[in-house]
Amino acid sequence: MSQPEDTASISSIKSPRIVFIRSTGHSGSTLLDMLISSHPDVVSVGEVVRFNTAPNTKCTCRRSVWECPFWRAVEEVVRARFALRLSDLRLTRDDPGTFERHNLALFDAVREVSGKQVIVDSSKRLDRLIPLSESDRLDVLPIHLIRKPHGVVYSHVKRGRDWSTYAEKYAKGLVMTKEYLDHRSHIKLAYDHLVADPTRTLMRIMHEIGLEYHPDQLAW
């Protein structure tokens, strides 16, 4: 059983910059995440929402997130500073106060372990982006990554899935995201532009994030 969380410690946190990749599935979010987080001043937490939705997921190091040295170090910080465990964190839409405190605790611990001030969250989900963006204490920059619909749908069809289901999901997700982000600061990015000219595209993205493009971002 976890101890009561240390709300006093959490209340003093200043958020690092969170670059949140919003897209539908099979739109290139993993590629974009890898390109941005290959910058020496950036770290990625991947689809961190999986701590709640798929607790047995694996880290990119191929270990379970509960066995990965990076995430074990993050958990040690979360437990020492905030009396929480990673499995306690509520990272999906929840009570607004709990959601904000738990995300602040997570991102602060990731910053401590990595030494990086910019963190990429590629959870993709709009229902995670909205409460993150609406928190006054979290510094969130959304990237709306858009891939042409036939590419997304075909990617699902190749896996034996019904094309109409994913065409409908694509359309609904695109409209809802555009409506939400239209009057908010964000980066709009076409997947086709990224793959056609990754250097120029990354230079623009990094400038908007507040960092200089680094050549190593294309050498991972």
N, C-alpha and C positions, 0 to 999 in steps of 0.2 A: 504494500500500500504506500502510495506517495505521501509526502508530508504536505501540509498546507503551503500554497505558493507564497513567495515573498513579494507581496505587491509593492512594498516600499522600494525594493531594489528595481523592480520593473518600471516604476513610475519615473525613475531618474534616467532612463535610457534615451539616447538620441539615435534615431534610426539611421542606418546606412542607406545608400541609394539602392532601391529594389527595382531592377529592370524585369518587368513581368511580360512574358510572351503570351499573347492571346491569339489563338487560332483554332480551327477545327482540326480533328485528327488527320494525319497523313498530309499535312501542309508544309512540312519542312521545319517544324519547330526544333527538332533535335539538332539538325544541321545548324540552324541559326544560334542555338544555345552554345554549341561547341565553338563556333566562330567567335562569338562575343567573349565567352569565358576563357578563350586561349590568350586573351590579353593579360599581361603580367599583373595588372591591378584589379582583376575581376575574378570572382569565384562563382561557380554554379551550384545550386542545390537541386537541379533537375526538377522533376515533377514531385516536389516535396509534399504535395497534398496526398500522395500515396501513403504517407504515414497513417492517415485515417482511412483511406478507401481501399488500400491493398497492403496491409502491414507486413506481408511476407515478400514484398518486392525486393529486387536486387539493386545494388548501387552499380554505377558504371564500371567499378573495379571488379565486377562479377561476383562479389560477396553479397550476402544478405546485408541490408542496411544496419542490422543489429550486430554484425560482425566486422563491418568495415572500420578500419582504424580512424578515418576522418570522422565518421558519425559517432563512434564511441567517444572520441575526444569532445565532440560537440555535446554529447549527452552528459559528460562529466561536468562541463561548464554549466549547462542548464540545471543540473542537480545541485551543484555547489552554490550557484548564485540565486536560483529561484525556487529551489526545493521541488523541482518538477523532473519528470522523465520525458523522453521524446514521445513515448507512447501515451503520455497524459495530454499532450498538446492538442488543442482543438483548432485545426487549420482549415476546416470548412466553415461555411456560414453557421454561426452560433450566436449565443448572447454576444452583442457587440463589444461589451467590456472584456469578456473572456477572450474573444477572438483577437482583439487588439493586443492585450497583455501577452497572450501566448505567442503571437507572431513576433512581437518585440523581443521576447525572450529568445526565440529561435534565431532570429537574424542577428541579435547581439552576440550570441554564442558562436555562430558561424563566422562573424567578423573577428571575434577573439581568436578562434582556432586558425583561421586562414590568414589573418592580417590584412584582409582586403576590405576596401570601403564600398565596393560595388558588387552586388549579389544578383545573379540571374535566377529567376524563378520561372521555369517553363511549364508550370502546371496547366496552362492553356485555358482553364475553365473560367467562364464569365462569372459564375457564382462565387468564385474565389476572388477574382479581380475587383468586383464591385465593393465588398467590404474593406479590402485593402486600400483601394483608392479613396474611399470615403472616410478613412481614419485621418484625423488631423495630425497624428503623431508618426505616421509611416510615410516615408519619402518614396513614392511609387511612380515610376515612369512606364506606362504601358507601350508595348509594341504590338500593333495589330498586323499580323502576318497573314497575307491573303494569297492563296494559290488558286489558279483558274479552276472552275468547278469540275471540268471533265477530268483533270488530273487527279483531284481528290477522289471522285467517284470511281474512276478506273482503278485506283490503288485499292479500294475496298472490294471491287468486283474480282480482282485477281486473287483475293483471299476467300472467294466463294460467298460473299455477302450480297444481300439484295440491293441493287443499285438505287431503287426508288427511295428506300429508307434513308440512305446516306445523302441522296440529293436533297431530300426534304430537310434533313438536319443541317446540311450546308447552308441552304437558303435562310432558314430560321436563325441560325447562329450568326450569319453575316449581317442580317438586318438588325438583330438585337444589339450586336456589338457596335455597329455604326451609330445607332441611335444613342447608345450610352456614351460613346467616346466623342461624338461630334462636337460637343462644347467643352471638352476637357483636353488638356495638353497630352499629346501622345505622338508616337511615331507610326506612320502608315507605311507598310513595306510590302511590295509585291514580290512573291517568291521568284517569279521569272526574272526580275531585275537582279535579285541576289545571285542566281546561278549564272546569268549572262555576264555580269560584271561585278564579281565579288569584292574586288579591291575598292572600286569607287563607291559601291553600296555600303561597305563597312566603314569607309572613311566618313560618310554622311552620318551613319548610325552612331559611331563613336563620338563624333562632334556633338551630336544632340544629347548623348549620355553625359558628356563633359570630360571626355578623355581623348587623347590623340590616338589615331590608328597606329597599330604596331604590326610590322611585317610578319611576326611569328603567328599572327592570327590565321594565316593561310598555310602554316607549316606544321599543323598538328598531325 
